[in-house]
């Protein structure tokens, strides 16, 4: 998984995800305080325990 790979590289990652029936899971994460990026994982069912308030559904 991308987040695990980044963590293995020593990148501090905070993430939140929301499940979407159309797009699978949308994961928004901030890497080292740089830019916020969005990653669409298909057909993943990733759901974060404590989603970030920045997470939004794709419509």
JOGISUL-V314967 format. One record per helix or strand of 2 or more residues. SS is the DSSP state (h for helix, s for strand). FROM is the first residue (numbers start at 1). TO is the last residue. If there is no record, write none. Layout:
[[SS FROM TO] [SS FROM TO]]
//
This chain:
[[h 2 8] [s 13 20] [s 24 31] [s 36 41]]
//
